[in-house]
Amino acid sequence: MEFRVVQGDIAAQSVDALVNAAGTSLQMGSGVAGALRRAAGRGLNEAAVAEGPVDLGAAAVTDAFDLDADYVIHAAAMPHYGDGQATAESIRDATHNALAAADRRGCESLVIPALGCGVAGFDLAKGARIIAETIDAYDPESLSDVRFIAYSDEVFETVRTVAESVRSGE
């Protein structure tokens, strides 16, 4: 599946579905979750927690509240905060389950961050490769605009380089 790497604030994106980098409790803390929670206004965190806890690698879906999206897909790439780190398997499963959740809802566009990297402790380049390979291998029903987003210059350059490598078959 075709996808592109973009730089920016995930909470400012206009799409059908935004993917939240969640822990299994679905409690929205800092990082991507914090940015989405703050921009969505009241209710997103409570809606997310009401869907949890979920298994590691699973995804739960809520309304997007005040975000410019229809859904927030909470992809649990890491255990509950403080209970361990993300793994290659949890990142792969969370990415696939987020894509599938969007597809089941007829979404055409989706923005996904570097799940499991950052506060979850997984190496960014390795995590980005897993996410890019999972997106690349996914056979969508409705998804046609998938964006792998990075906030900072450094993260963007790493994700862009890894994505180019995956797309070229390296």
Secondary structure, DSSP 8 states (H G I E B T S, - for coil): ---EEEES-GGG--SSEEEEEEETT----SHHHHHHHHHH-TTHHHHHHHH----TT-EEEEE-TTSSSSEEEEEEEE-STTS----HHHHHHHHHHHHHHHHHTT-SEEEE--TTBGGG-B-HHHHHHHHHHHHHH---SS--EEEEEESSHHHHHHHHHHHHHHHTT-
